[in-house]
Amino acid sequence: MKNDLLRTAYSSEEFRKRGHQLVDELAAHLAQTISDKPAKVIDWKSPMEEHEFWTDFLENGKADNVFSETLKHSIHVHNPTYIGHQVTAPLPITAVSSMFSALLNNGMAVYEMGMASTAMERIVTDTLCEKIGFAEDSRGFLTSGGTLANLTALLAARKAKVTDDIWTEGHSASLGIIVSEEAHYCADRAARIMGLGEKGIIKIPATNDFKMNTSFLEETLESAKSNGITVFAIIGSAPSTATGMYDDLEAISSFSKKHNLWFHVDGAHGGAAIFSKKYKYTLKGIENADSVVIDGHKMLMMPAITTALLFKDGANSYTTFSQKADYLLGESEGEDWYNLAKRTFECTKTMMSLHWFTLLKTYGEDIFEEYVTSLYNLGRDFAELIQKDTQFELALEPDSNIVCFRFKPHGIKNEHLNKLNIKIRQELLESGEFYVVQTTLRGVFYLRTTLMNPFTTIAHLTALLKVIKRIGGNIAV
C-alpha cells in the first residue's frame, strides 16, 4: 500500500520548513502591527466578495499562500486601532503553546489523555479560586468559552437547589433564574436550552447607569412565586457586555443567601480584575458566589477559546453530569478531579490549561495586573477625553475598559443622531483605519469601544475622535 502523500504530510522536515516560515511571517506582522505606523486594522470586504475570493483561491491559489492570504483577509487584533470586540491581543508566547497543543492533541477526556495539562488545570483553577477568595475546598475546571461555562454553572445550580431528579426523570415544574435586563444573551440562551422557557428568564430592570436595580429583587421573586415559578438561581454581571458596568455583587449575594438561591457571577470579561489591586473593588462580593466564570481570551491575553468555571463548594463541580461511561471512566475512591470528562460538557477538550500555566510560569500574576489596570485606566482617560469635547456625548461613566459614546454635533436634531452614528460606524469599518462596534441603549445608538490592546494610547483615541468628526461632517442626515 502506497502512502507517499501521508509520509510527505507527516514529514518533520516539511513541518520545520513551514513552521519557521510562518513564525517569521507572523513575527513580521506583529512588529509592523504594533509599530508607530500600522497598516489598516481590517481590509473590509462584503460577505459575498470574501466568499468569491476564497472559492477561487481553493481552485486556483497556491497552497504556500494560504496563511499569507488569510492574514491579509483577517482583522488584526494587535493593531492599536483595534478597539472593538472583547477579544484580546494574545501574548505571542500563546501562539507557541497553541502550536504545541495542536500537535500533541491530548484530548483530556480522561487523565491518561492529558496527564501534564490535567495537572496544570488543577493548579491554574486552584490559583483562580484563591484569588477570588474561595476556601480550600473550592474547585474549578476549564471549558470552551463563557457561554458553555455559564450553561454548566446553571446546570450545577439546578442540581444543587432543585430537589427533583431532573437528570433522570426530566421536569414538568416551572423553574426560573433571575438576571439583569443587561445580562449577556447567553444567560437567556442557557435558560431556554435547559427548558425553562421565556417565563423562566426573570429580568430585573436596570438603573440609570445600566446596573441591576437590586431594589426590585424582593418583589420580583414574590411575583415569580405567585405565578408558580420556582426560582433557583440569580446571576450577577461582572460586567455587562453592552456597557461594561458591574452589578452590585454584595447586594445580590445577600439576597441570594436570604432566599437560598444559587449565586452565579458572569465575570467572563471583568472577572480578571481579581488580579488588579486598583480595580479589584469592582468585584466586591464575588467571594460569596457559588460559581464564577472568567474568560482567558478576554482580559487575560490568551487565544480563543478558554474559560475557567470556578465553584465555591468544589463538590458541586462533580455532580452536574451524573452518568456512566464505563469504557472511559472507572469508579474511583476519593476526589476524582483528574478525569475531566466527568465534570465538563466536552468529552474531548484541548490542552487549554497550557496557555494559563505558561503565562503564570513565564510572567507571573503581575502581567495580568498590569494588563487589566492599564486598560481600565485607559477607559477612564478616554471617557474624560470624550466629555471635554462638546461634539460628543458619553453614554455613562465607565466601570471598565468598555466605553460607549456618540457623535452629537451642534445643530443636528436628536431624531437624526442614530442614523448619523450608524453611518459613521459603517464608514469606519469600510475605511479600516479604526475598528469599533456599536450598541443600542434604550433606543439610542452608541459607538462602543472595548480597549483590549495594551499598545492603544490616548493619542490613538484622540485620532479616532478626529476621524469621526471628519466622517460625520461629510454625512448628510
N, C-alpha and C positions, 0 to 999 in steps of 0.2 A: 504493500500500500504506500503510494507516494504521499508525502506530506511536506513538500518543499515550501509551499506557501506558509504553512504553520511554522516551520523552522525559521523562516525569514522573519515572520511576525513576532516570534518569541526571542529573536536574537538579542543577546546582551549588547553587542556592538551597535546594532540598529537603535536600541534604546539609548545607549550612551550618546550616539550621534544626535538623535532627535532631542534628547533631554538637554544637552549642552546648548544646542541651537536655540531651543525655546527659552531656557533660562537667560541666555544672552539677550534675546529679543524682549523678554519681559523686564529685564533689568534696565534696558534702554528705554522702554516705555515708562517705567517707574521714574527714572531720572528726568525724563522730559516732562512727565505729567506734573511732578511736584516742583518743577523749576519756576523761575520768576515769570516766564512767558509760556505757559502751557498751551497746547492746541485746544480745539473745541472739546467740551466735555461730552458732547454727543453729536454725531453726524446724522441727524434725524431723517428717516425715510418713512413713508407710509407703509402700513402692513402689506399692501399688495406689491409695492415696489420691492420690499425686502423679500417677500416670498418668491417673486420672479427672479431676483438675483440668485438666491440660493438654489432654486430649481435649475437654473442654467449652470451654476457652479458645479452641482453634482454631476452634470453631464459633461461639462467642458473644462472645468477648472483643474488646476494641478493639485495633487494631494499634498505636496510640500507647502502649499499656500493656505491650508485650512486654518491654521492658527493665526497667521498674519491677517488674513481677511476677516476672521472673527473679531480680532482686535479692532479693526477699522469700523466694524459694524456694531460695536458694543459701547455702552455707556461707561465712562471712566471714573470710577468712584474715588480714585486717588487725586483727581483734579480738584484743586481748592474751590473751584466754582461749582462742584457737585454739592448742592445743599438742599436736596430733595427728600427722598425717602429715608426711612430709618434702617438703612443698610450701611454698615461701617466700611471704612477703607481698611481692609485687613492688613495686619502686620505681615511683611514679606516672608518671615520665617514660617507662617502658617501655610504658605504655598508649598513649602518643603514638607511640612507634616502632612499636608493633603496628598501630595505625591506618594509619600511613604505609605500612608494608609491605603491609598488606592492600589498600590502594587501588592502589599501584603494581603489585603482583602480579608482580614479576620472578621468574620461576621458577628461575633459576640452574642450569639443566641445562648450559648452555654459556655461555661468557664473555659474549657479547653480550646474553644474557637477564638479566644481573645484573652489569654492569661495576663499579659502586660497591661493592655488597655482596660481590662476589668478592674485590676488593682488600682490603676491610675484614676479611674472613675470614682472609686470609693474615696480616695484621698481628696480629689477635687470637690466632690459633693460634701464631704465632711468639713472641708475648709469653708465652703459657702454657708453651710449651716451655722458654723461658729461665728462667721461674720454677721449673720442675721441676728444672732443672739439666742439661737436654739440650744438646748441642753445636749448632753452626750448621747441620749437615746434617739436623737433625730437621725434621719436618713434621707437620701435622695438618689436620683439617677439622672442620666442624660437621655434626651429623646429628640425626635426630629421636628423641632420647631415649637413655637409658642401655642399655636392652635391645637396641636396634638397634646401638648403638656396641659393646657387648660382643660381640655376634654377629660384627660386622665385624672386630673385633680378632682373634677366634679363627679366622676365615677367613683373615686375613692370616698368623696363626701357622701354620696348616696349610700354607699356600702356601710359607712360608719353611722349615719344618722337615721336611715330608714330601716325599720325593723323587718319588713318583708324581704324574703329571699328572691330578689328581683333577678339575679343572675340565673337562677334555676327555673323559677316559675313565671318570670315576667311580672308586669304590674298593670293594674287597672285603676289604681287610685290616682288622684290628681296631685302631682308634685310640682314644686316651683323653686326657683332661685331668684334672689334679689340682686339687681345690678343698677348702676347709674345709667341714665339715658345716654351718657357719653362713653360708656364702656365699649371696648373693641368688639367688632361684629362677630368675632369668633366665639364670644360667650353666647350670643344668640344662636349661632350655628351649633355649638355643642349641646345646648339645651334641646334643640329640635332633633338632633341625632339621637339623644337619649330618650326621645319620645315624650318630652314634656309639653310639646305643642306651644302655640303662641301664648296661651294663657299662663303657661308655666314660666314665662320670662317676664318678671315683675320689675318694671323700670321705675327708678326713683328720679324725680326731676332734678336738674342741675341748678346750682346757684348762678348768680350773675357772672361769676368767674369760672363757670363750667366744671365745678366740682360737685360730687354727690351732695345733695341737700339732706343732711342726716336728720334734720328736724321732721322729715316726712316718714322716717323709718317705722315708728310705732304704729301710726295709723295705716300705713301700707301693709304691714304684717297683719293687723287686725282685719283689714279688708280682705286679704287673701284667705284668712281662716274662715271668714263669714261666707266666702264663695267656695268653700270646700277644698281649698288648696293647702297642702302641707308643704311649707317652706322648709328646706333642709340646708340651704347654703346662701351665703352672701359674698359678693366679690367686690373688692376694693381695687381701683385702678391706680397704678403707680408708674407712670402717669397714664392718662387717657391718650389715645393715639392722635386724635384730631387736634387737640390743644396743648398737650404736654403738661396738663395740670394734675397734681397729685390729690387724690381723695384724702379725707381726714381718717387715716387708718386707726387712730386711737379711738375715735368715736364709734367707728364700725366694729372694732374689736370688743368694745364694751357692750354694744348692742347684741353682738353675736353670743357673747358669754351669758348675758342675761336670759336669752331665749334658747340657749343650747343649739345654736346654728354653727355649721362649719364656716369658718372664716378663711377665704382664699384671697390671696393678693396676686393680681396680674401685674408683675413687675418686669414683664418681658423687655420693655425699654429701660425704665428707670430704676429697676432693682439693683443695677450696677452701682448706684450711689452708695451702697453699703461700703464701698471702698474709698469714698471721698470724705475726708474729715470735715470739709466745709459744707457739704450738701447732704450728709447722712441724715440730717434733721428732717428732710422731706419724707423719710421712711419711718418716722416715729410711730410706733405701734406695730410695725411689721413683725417684731419678735413674738407677738401674741397670735400670729396667724397659724392656722392649721396646715396650710400649704402655701408655697410661694413658687412663682415661675420667674426665671431670669434667662434672657437670651444671650448667648455668647456672640452671636453675629450682629448684634445691635451695638451696645455700648462697651463691649469687651474685645473688640478688634479681631474677631475670628471670622472665617469664611462661613457662608451659609452651608448647612443649617444645623445649629446645635443649641439645645435648650436644657437648662437644669430645672428639674422639678424636685422641690425640697419639702419634706414633711417634718413638722414639729415632733410628732409621735411616729418614730420610724416603723412601728408595726403596721401603720396604715399604708405604707408603701408596698406591702406584700399581699394585701387582701383584695385588691381590685379585681384581679383576674384569677379566679379560683377554678382552674380547670386542669386536667391532667394531660401530659404529653409524655407518656412513659418512655417512648423511644428516645426522647431528648433529656427529660428532666427526672432524675431519680429522686426518691424520697431522701430527705436529709434531716439529721438532728441538729438543733440549734439554728442560728440565724443563717439563712441561705442567701446572703447578699450577692454572691458571686455568679448566680445563674440569672442573668438579667431578663431573659425571656419570660420569667415568671412575674415580672413587675412592669413591663412595658408593652405597648401595642406591637412593637416591632418583634418579629421572630428572627429577623436579621437586621443588624444595626452596624453602621460604620464605626470606625475607631475614633469617634469624635472627641473622646477624652484626651487624645494625644495633643490636640490643639491647646486645651486648657492647661494640661500638665507642662507642656513645652514652654508656654508663656510664664507660668509660675516659676519654673526652674530657671529659665533664661533671664527673666527681667524682674521677677518677684511681684508682689502686690502693688508696689509703688507705681508701676506703669499704668495700672488701672486707675489709681488715684489721680495721677497726672492727667490722664486722658479725660475722665469724667469731669474733673474740676475745671480744666481749661475750657472745655466745650460748654459747660453750664455758665461759666464766666462770660464766654463769648455771646451766649444767648442774651444775657442781661445787657452787655455792651451794645449789641445790635438793637435791642429794644429801645435803649436810650438814644441811639442814633436816629431811629425812626421818629421818636417823639419830638426830637429837635427840629424836624423838617415838617413844616405846615402843610406840605402837599401829600403827606402820608398819614394814615391812621393805624395805630396799633390795636389789634383785637383785644388784648389783655396783657398784663404784666406776666412774663413767662416764669414758670417754676423750673424749667429745664432748658434744654437746648433746642426746643421747638418754639418757633416764633411765627405768629400769624399777623399779617398786616395787609393793607391795600393802598393802592394809589388813589388819592382823593384830591384831585386838583381843584383850584378855585374856579367857580363858575359852572361846574358840571352838576346837573341835578342828581339828587340821590338815586332816583329810579334808573339812572343810566350807569351807575357805578359798577354794578355787577357785570354788565355787558362789556364795559371798558376793561375791567381787570381780567375777564375771561380771555379777551383778545390779546392782552399783554402777555398772559401766561403762554398762550399758543405761539406767539411770536418769539418769546424767549426760548421755547422748546425748539422751534424750527431754526433759529439762528445758531443754537448750540453754544452760545457764549456762556450762559449760566443754565443750571438745571434746578428749577424749583417746581413744586407741585401746588396743589390747591386744596381748600376745604370750604365747606359752606356751614356757617354757624348761624342758626336761627334765621335762615333765609338770606344771609349776607355772604357773598363770595369773597374769600380772602386768599391771597398768595400765602403759601405755607412753606416755611423753610425748616429743615432739620439739620443742624450744624454737626455733621458727623466726621469731618475731616480735620485733623489737628493742624493742617497747614493752611486752613482758611483763616484769614485775618480780617480785622476791621477795615483794612484797605480794600479787600475784595468786596466786602459788603457795601462799602461806600460806593464802589464802582457799580454794583448791582443797582442801587437806588438811582444812580445817574443814568444807567441804561434804561431803566423803567420809565424815567421821566422822558427820555428821548423817544422811546416807543410810544408811550402814552400820548405825547404831544402830536404824534402823526396819525393817531386813530380818530376817526370821526364816529361819534355816537349819536 
